Amino acid sequence: MRYSTRIKPISYLKANAAEVLDNLLEAREPLIITQNGEAKAVIQDIVSYEETQETLALLKILALANKELDEGATSPASEVYERIRAGPAAR
């Protein structure tokens, strides 16, 4: 994706809000909004935003798992399966 074609000043957003929203939904690419020539915001369609949030959540889970592995905070799978089979009372 080439972000250089997805940069617009805030005045463009103000004057063309409906068109910008339609384009976001169709292209599913973020739009960078500038103010006084400086990038100030990124807007994107809601589906892309939700996908990004889900991806970030999964990455956080992976990072936590890696941290636990590094710290040795793990149990052998056989022990975990045994606890699961034993049911809630054994935990």
N, CA, C and O atoms as a GROMACS GRO file, in nm:
protein
  364
    1MET      N    1   0.085  -0.117   0.000
    1MET     CA    2   0.000   0.000   0.000
    1MET      C    3   0.089   0.123   0.000
    1MET      O    4   0.186   0.131   0.075
    2ARG      N    5   0.056   0.217  -0.083
    2ARG     CA    6   0.133   0.342  -0.092
    2ARG      C    7   0.059   0.450  -0.016
    2ARG      O    8  -0.046   0.498  -0.060
    3TYR      N    9   0.115   0.489   0.098
    3TYR     CA   10   0.051   0.591   0.180
    3TYR      C   11   0.059   0.730   0.117
    3TYR      O   12  -0.020   0.817   0.150
    4SER      N   13   0.154   0.750   0.026
    4SER     CA   14   0.168   0.883  -0.035
    4SER      C   15   0.043   0.924  -0.112
    4SER      O   16   0.018   1.043  -0.131
    5THR      N   17  -0.035   0.828  -0.157
    5THR     CA   18  -0.160   0.861  -0.228
    5THR      C   19  -0.278   0.870  -0.132
    5THR      O   20  -0.389   0.902  -0.173
    6ARG      N   21  -0.255   0.843  -0.004
    6ARG     CA   22  -0.361   0.841   0.095
    6ARG      C   23  -0.344   0.951   0.199
    6ARG      O   24  -0.376   0.931   0.316
    7ILE      N   25  -0.293   1.065   0.157
    7ILE     CA   26  -0.271   1.179   0.246
    7ILE      C   27  -0.358   1.295   0.200
    7ILE      O   28  -0.353   1.334   0.083
    8LYS      N   29  -0.436   1.349   0.291
    8LYS     CA   30  -0.524   1.462   0.258
    8LYS      C   31  -0.521   1.564   0.372
    8LYS      O   32  -0.505   1.526   0.488
    9PRO      N   33  -0.535   1.692   0.338
    9PRO     CA   34  -0.543   1.794   0.443
    9PRO      C   35  -0.680   1.788   0.512
    9PRO      O   36  -0.777   1.738   0.456
   10ILE      N   37  -0.684   1.841   0.631
   10ILE     CA   38  -0.809   1.840   0.707
   10ILE      C   39  -0.919   1.916   0.634
   10ILE      O   40  -1.037   1.883   0.648
   11SER      N   41  -0.883   2.017   0.558
   11SER     CA   42  -0.984   2.092   0.483
   11SER      C   43  -1.054   2.002   0.380
   11SER      O   44  -1.173   2.019   0.355
   12TYR      N   45  -0.980   1.908   0.322
   12TYR     CA   46  -1.040   1.813   0.227
   12TYR      C   47  -1.140   1.724   0.300
   12TYR      O   48  -1.249   1.697   0.249
   13LEU      N   49  -1.102   1.678   0.418
   13LEU     CA   50  -1.193   1.594   0.497
   13LEU      C   51  -1.321   1.672   0.531
   13LEU      O   52  -1.431   1.618   0.519
   14LYS      N   53  -1.306   1.796   0.573
   14LYS     CA   54  -1.422   1.878   0.608
   14LYS      C   55  -1.516   1.897   0.488
   14LYS      O   56  -1.638   1.890   0.503
   15ALA      N   57  -1.459   1.922   0.371
   15ALA     CA   58  -1.538   1.951   0.253
   15ALA      C   59  -1.595   1.826   0.186
   15ALA      O   60  -1.692   1.833   0.111
   16ASN      N   61  -1.534   1.710   0.213
   16ASN     CA   62  -1.573   1.588   0.141
   16ASN      C   63  -1.595   1.469   0.235
   16ASN      O   64  -1.562   1.356   0.199
   17ALA      N   65  -1.649   1.492   0.351
   17ALA     CA   66  -1.661   1.388   0.452
   17ALA      C   67  -1.736   1.264   0.401
   17ALA      O   68  -1.689   1.152   0.421
   18ALA      N   69  -1.848   1.282   0.337
   18ALA     CA   70  -1.927   1.167   0.289
   18ALA      C   71  -1.848   1.088   0.185
   18ALA      O   72  -1.848   0.965   0.188
   19GLU      N   73  -1.783   1.158   0.094
   19GLU     CA   74  -1.702   1.091  -0.008
   19GLU      C   75  -1.585   1.017   0.055
   19GLU      O   76  -1.552   0.905   0.013
   20VAL      N   77  -1.521   1.078   0.154
   20VAL     CA   78  -1.409   1.014   0.223
   20VAL      C   79  -1.455   0.885   0.289
   20VAL      O   80  -1.388   0.782   0.278
   21LEU      N   81  -1.570   0.889   0.357
   21LEU     CA   82  -1.622   0.770   0.422
   21LEU      C   83  -1.654   0.660   0.322
   21LEU      O   84  -1.623   0.543   0.344
   22ASP      N   85  -1.716   0.698   0.211
   22ASP     CA   86  -1.745   0.600   0.106
   22ASP      C   87  -1.617   0.536   0.055
   22ASP      O   88  -1.610   0.414   0.036
   23ASN      N   89  -1.514   0.618   0.034
   23ASN     CA   90  -1.387   0.568  -0.017
   23ASN      C   91  -1.318   0.477   0.085
   23ASN      O   92  -1.257   0.377   0.047
   24LEU      N   93  -1.328   0.512   0.212
   24LEU     CA   94  -1.269   0.427   0.317
   24LEU      C   95  -1.334   0.289   0.316
   24LEU      O   96  -1.265   0.187   0.326
   25LEU      N   97  -1.465   0.286   0.305
   25LEU     CA   98  -1.537   0.158   0.304
   25LEU      C   99  -1.502   0.075   0.181
   25LEU      O  100  -1.490  -0.047   0.189
   26GLU      N  101  -1.488   0.142   0.068
   26GLU     CA  102  -1.459   0.072  -0.057
   26GLU      C  103  -1.314   0.026  -0.065
   26GLU      O  104  -1.289  -0.090  -0.099
   27ALA      N  105  -1.221   0.113  -0.036
   27ALA     CA  106  -1.078   0.082  -0.053
   27ALA      C  107  -1.022   0.004   0.064
   27ALA      O  108  -0.926  -0.072   0.048
   28ARG      N  109  -1.082   0.021   0.182
   28ARG     CA  110  -1.033  -0.043   0.304
   28ARG      C  111  -0.886  -0.013   0.329
   28ARG      O  112  -0.810  -0.099   0.374
   29GLU      N  113  -0.847   0.110   0.298
   29GLU     CA  114  -0.712   0.158   0.324
   29GLU      C  115  -0.722   0.284   0.410
   29GLU      O  116  -0.811   0.366   0.388
   30PRO      N  117  -0.633   0.300   0.507
   30PRO     CA  118  -0.639   0.418   0.593
   30PRO      C  119  -0.609   0.546   0.516
   30PRO      O  120  -0.547   0.544   0.410
   31LEU      N  121  -0.654   0.656   0.572
   31LEU     CA  122  -0.630   0.788   0.515
   31LEU      C  123  -0.559   0.872   0.620
   31LEU      O  124  -0.603   0.881   0.735
   32ILE      N  125  -0.449   0.933   0.581
   32ILE     CA  126  -0.372   1.018   0.671
   32ILE      C  127  -0.421   1.162   0.654
   32ILE      O  128  -0.427   1.214   0.543
   33ILE      N  129  -0.455   1.225   0.766
   33ILE     CA  130  -0.505   1.363   0.764
   33ILE      C  131  -0.396   1.455   0.817
   33ILE      O  132  -0.337   1.431   0.922
   34THR      N  133  -0.371   1.561   0.742
   34THR     CA  134  -0.269   1.658   0.782
   34THR      C  135  -0.335   1.788   0.828
   34THR      O  136  -0.447   1.822   0.789
   35GLN      N  137  -0.261   1.859   0.911
   35GLN     CA  138  -0.302   1.993   0.954
   35GLN      C  139  -0.176   2.077   0.954
   35GLN      O  140  -0.075   2.042   1.017
   36ASN      N  141  -0.182   2.189   0.884
   36ASN     CA  142  -0.064   2.275   0.868
   36ASN      C  143   0.056   2.197   0.814
   36ASN      O  144   0.170   2.219   0.854
   37GLY      N  145   0.028   2.105   0.720
   37GLY     CA  146   0.133   2.029   0.655
   37GLY      C  147   0.193   1.916   0.736
   37GLY      O  148   0.289   1.852   0.692
   38GLU      N  149   0.140   1.891   0.852
   38GLU     CA  150   0.194   1.787   0.940
   38GLU      C  151   0.089   1.678   0.962
   38GLU      O  152  -0.028   1.708   0.986
   39ALA      N  153   0.131   1.552   0.954
   39ALA     CA  154   0.038   1.441   0.978
   39ALA      C  155  -0.015   1.449   1.120
   39ALA      O  156   0.063   1.459   1.216
   40LYS      N  157  -0.148   1.445   1.134
   40LYS     CA  158  -0.210   1.459   1.266
   40LYS      C  159  -0.299   1.340   1.303
   40LYS      O  160  -0.317   1.312   1.421
   41ALA      N  161  -0.354   1.270   1.204
   41ALA     CA  162  -0.447   1.161   1.234
   41ALA      C  163  -0.450   1.061   1.120
   41ALA      O  164  -0.414   1.090   1.006
   42VAL      N  165  -0.496   0.942   1.155
   42VAL     CA  166  -0.519   0.837   1.056
   42VAL      C  167  -0.663   0.791   1.077
   42VAL      O  168  -0.703   0.761   1.189
   43ILE      N  169  -0.740   0.785   0.968
   43ILE     CA  170  -0.876   0.734   0.980
   43ILE      C  171  -0.888   0.609   0.893
   43ILE      O  172  -0.823   0.597   0.788
   44GLN      N  173  -0.972   0.517   0.939
   44GLN     CA  174  -0.991   0.394   0.864
   44GLN      C  175  -1.134   0.345   0.885
   44GLN      O  176  -1.203   0.390   0.976
   45ASP      N  177  -1.176   0.253   0.800
   45ASP     CA  178  -1.311   0.198   0.811
   45ASP      C  179  -1.319   0.110   0.936
   45ASP      O  180  -1.217   0.063   0.986
   46ILE      N  181  -1.439   0.090   0.985
   46ILE     CA  182  -1.460   0.019   1.111
   46ILE      C  183  -1.419  -0.127   1.103
   46ILE      O  184  -1.366  -0.180   1.201
   47VAL      N  185  -1.441  -0.193   0.992
   47VAL     CA  186  -1.404  -0.334   0.979
   47VAL      C  187  -1.252  -0.350   0.990
   47VAL      O  188  -1.204  -0.439   1.060
   48SER      N  189  -1.177  -0.264   0.922
   48SER     CA  190  -1.031  -0.269   0.931
   48SER      C  191  -0.985  -0.240   1.073
   48SER      O  192  -0.891  -0.302   1.122
   49TYR      N  193  -1.050  -0.144   1.138
   49TYR     CA  194  -1.015  -0.110   1.276
   49TYR      C  195  -1.036  -0.231   1.368
   49TYR      O  196  -0.949  -0.264   1.449
   50GLU      N  197  -1.151  -0.296   1.355
   50GLU     CA  198  -1.179  -0.413   1.438
   50GLU      C  199  -1.080  -0.525   1.413
   50GLU      O  200  -1.036  -0.591   1.507
   51GLU      N  201  -1.044  -0.547   1.286
   51GLU     CA  202  -0.944  -0.649   1.253
   51GLU      C  203  -0.809  -0.615   1.317
   51GLU      O  204  -0.740  -0.704   1.367
   52THR      N  205  -0.773  -0.489   1.313
   52THR     CA  206  -0.646  -0.445   1.374
   52THR      C  207  -0.648  -0.469   1.524
   52THR      O  208  -0.548  -0.515   1.580
   53GLN      N  209  -0.760  -0.438   1.590
   53GLN     CA  210  -0.771  -0.458   1.734
   53GLN      C  211  -0.762  -0.607   1.770
   53GLN      O  212  -0.699  -0.643   1.869
   54GLU      N  213  -0.825  -0.692   1.689
   54GLU     CA  214  -0.818  -0.836   1.713
   54GLU      C  215  -0.674  -0.886   1.696
   54GLU      O  216  -0.627  -0.969   1.775
   55THR      N  217  -0.606  -0.837   1.595
   55THR     CA  218  -0.467  -0.876   1.571
   55THR      C  219  -0.379  -0.833   1.688
   55THR      O  220  -0.294  -0.909   1.733
   56LEU      N  221  -0.398  -0.711   1.736
   56LEU     CA  222  -0.321  -0.663   1.851
   56LEU      C  223  -0.346  -0.748   1.975
   56LEU      O  224  -0.254  -0.777   2.050
   57ALA      N  225  -0.472  -0.787   1.996
   57ALA     CA  226  -0.503  -0.871   2.112
   57ALA      C  227  -0.432  -1.005   2.102
   57ALA      O  228  -0.379  -1.055   2.201
   58LEU      N  229  -0.430  -1.064   1.983
   58LEU     CA  230  -0.360  -1.191   1.964
   58LEU      C  231  -0.210  -1.175   1.985
   58LEU      O  232  -0.146  -1.262   2.044
   59LEU      N  233  -0.155  -1.066   1.938
   59LEU     CA  234  -0.011  -1.042   1.957
   59LEU      C  235   0.023  -1.025   2.104
   59LEU      O  236   0.128  -1.070   2.149
   60LYS      N  237  -0.066  -0.960   2.180
   60LYS     CA  238  -0.044  -0.944   2.324
   60LYS      C  239  -0.046  -1.080   2.394
   60LYS      O  240   0.035  -1.105   2.483
   61ILE      N  241  -0.138  -1.167   2.353
   61ILE     CA  242  -0.144  -1.301   2.410
   61ILE      C  243  -0.016  -1.378   2.379
   61ILE      O  244   0.039  -1.445   2.467
   62LEU      N  245   0.032  -1.368   2.255
   62LEU     CA  246   0.157  -1.435   2.218
   62LEU      C  247   0.275  -1.380   2.297
   62LEU      O  248   0.361  -1.456   2.341
   63ALA      N  249   0.280  -1.249   2.315
   63ALA     CA  250   0.390  -1.189   2.392
   63ALA      C  251   0.386  -1.236   2.537
   63ALA      O  252   0.491  -1.264   2.596
   64LEU      N  253   0.267  -1.245   2.595
   64LEU     CA  254   0.253  -1.294   2.731
   64LEU      C  255   0.298  -1.440   2.741
   64LEU      O  256   0.367  -1.478   2.836
   65ALA      N  257   0.258  -1.521   2.644
   65ALA     CA  258   0.299  -1.662   2.642
   65ALA      C  259   0.451  -1.675   2.631
   65ALA      O  260   0.512  -1.757   2.700
   66ASN      N  261   0.512  -1.594   2.545
   66ASN     CA  262   0.658  -1.597   2.532
   66ASN      C  263   0.726  -1.555   2.662
   66ASN      O  264   0.829  -1.612   2.699
   67LYS      N  265   0.670  -1.456   2.730
   67LYS     CA  266   0.726  -1.412   2.857
   67LYS      C  267   0.718  -1.524   2.961
   67LYS      O  268   0.814  -1.549   3.033
   68GLU      N  269   0.603  -1.591   2.966
   68GLU     CA  270   0.588  -1.702   3.060
   68GLU      C  271   0.684  -1.816   3.027
   68GLU      O  272   0.738  -1.879   3.118
   69LEU      N  273   0.706  -1.843   2.899
   69LEU     CA  274   0.803  -1.945   2.860
   69LEU      C  275   0.943  -1.906   2.905
   69LEU      O  276   1.016  -1.988   2.960
   70ASP      N  277   0.980  -1.780   2.883
   70ASP     CA  278   1.113  -1.732   2.923
   70ASP      C  279   1.132  -1.741   3.074
   70ASP      O  280   1.242  -1.769   3.122
   71GLU      N  281   1.025  -1.719   3.150
   71GLU     CA  282   1.032  -1.722   3.296
   71GLU      C  283   1.018  -1.864   3.352
   71GLU      O  284   1.030  -1.886   3.472
   72GLY      N  285   0.992  -1.960   3.264
   72GLY     CA  286   0.975  -2.097   3.308
   72GLY      C  287   0.842  -2.123   3.376
   72GLY      O  288   0.828  -2.223   3.447
   73ALA      N  289   0.747  -2.037   3.355
   73ALA     CA  290   0.614  -2.051   3.417
   73ALA      C  291   0.525  -2.140   3.331
   73ALA      O  292   0.419  -2.098   3.286
   74THR      N  293   0.570  -2.263   3.310
   74THR     CA  294   0.495  -2.356   3.226
   74THR      C  295   0.478  -2.488   3.300
   74THR      O  296   0.546  -2.515   3.399
   75SER      N  297   0.387  -2.570   3.252
   75SER     CA  298   0.364  -2.704   3.305
   75SER      C  299   0.367  -2.802   3.189
   75SER      O  300   0.326  -2.767   3.078
   76PRO      N  301   0.414  -2.922   3.212
   76PRO     CA  302   0.411  -3.022   3.105
   76PRO      C  303   0.267  -3.048   3.062
   76PRO      O  304   0.176  -3.045   3.145
   77ALA      N  305   0.246  -3.073   2.934
   77ALA     CA  306   0.112  -3.097   2.881
   77ALA      C  307   0.044  -3.213   2.952
   77ALA      O  308  -0.076  -3.208   2.976
   78SER      N  309   0.119  -3.317   2.985
   78SER     CA  310   0.059  -3.433   3.052
   78SER      C  311  -0.005  -3.393   3.185
   78SER      O  312  -0.112  -3.443   3.219
   79GLU      N  313   0.060  -3.303   3.261
   79GLU     CA  314   0.003  -3.257   3.388
   79GLU      C  315  -0.124  -3.175   3.365
   79GLU      O  316  -0.221  -3.189   3.438
   80VAL      N  317  -0.122  -3.091   3.264
   80VAL     CA  318  -0.238  -3.008   3.234
   80VAL      C  319  -0.356  -3.096   3.193
   80VAL      O  320  -0.468  -3.076   3.240
   81TYR      N  321  -0.330  -3.194   3.105
   81TYR     CA  322  -0.438  -3.284   3.063
   81TYR      C  323  -0.493  -3.362   3.182
   81TYR      O  324  -0.614  -3.384   3.191
   82GLU      N  325  -0.408  -3.403   3.271
   82GLU     CA  326  -0.450  -3.478   3.389
   82GLU      C  327  -0.542  -3.392   3.477
   82GLU      O  328  -0.644  -3.440   3.526
   83ARG      N  329  -0.504  -3.264   3.496
   83ARG     CA  330  -0.589  -3.174   3.576
   83ARG      C  331  -0.724  -3.150   3.509
   83ARG      O  332  -0.826  -3.142   3.577
   84ILE      N  333  -0.723  -3.140   3.377
   84ILE     CA  334  -0.849  -3.118   3.304
   84ILE      C  335  -0.939  -3.239   3.320
   84ILE      O  336  -1.059  -3.226   3.347
   85ARG      N  337  -0.882  -3.356   3.304
   85ARG     CA  338  -0.962  -3.480   3.317
   85ARG      C  339  -1.016  -3.497   3.458
   85ARG      O  340  -1.125  -3.552   3.477
   86ALA      N  341  -0.942  -3.451   3.557
   86ALA     CA  342  -0.983  -3.466   3.697
   86ALA      C  343  -1.103  -3.378   3.729
   86ALA      O  344  -1.177  -3.406   3.824
   87GLY      N  345  -1.123  -3.273   3.655
   87GLY     CA  346  -1.239  -3.186   3.675
   87GLY      C  347  -1.210  -3.072   3.771
   87GLY      O  348  -1.099  -3.062   3.824
   88PRO      N  349  -1.308  -2.984   3.794
   88PRO     CA  350  -1.291  -2.863   3.874
   88PRO      C  351  -1.252  -2.892   4.019
   88PRO      O  352  -1.179  -2.813   4.079
   89ALA      N  353  -1.299  -3.000   4.077
   89ALA     CA  354  -1.271  -3.027   4.218
   89ALA      C  355  -1.124  -3.050   4.243
   89ALA      O  356  -1.075  -3.021   4.353
   90ALA      N  357  -1.050  -3.101   4.144
   90ALA     CA  358  -0.909  -3.132   4.162
   90ALA      C  359  -0.820  -3.008   4.145
   90ALA      O  360  -0.702  -3.012   4.180
   91ARG      N  361  -0.874  -2.902   4.093
   91ARG     CA  362  -0.794  -2.781   4.069
   91ARG      C  363  -0.788  -2.705   4.194
   91ARG      O  364  -0.727  -2.599   4.198
   0.00000   0.00000   0.00000
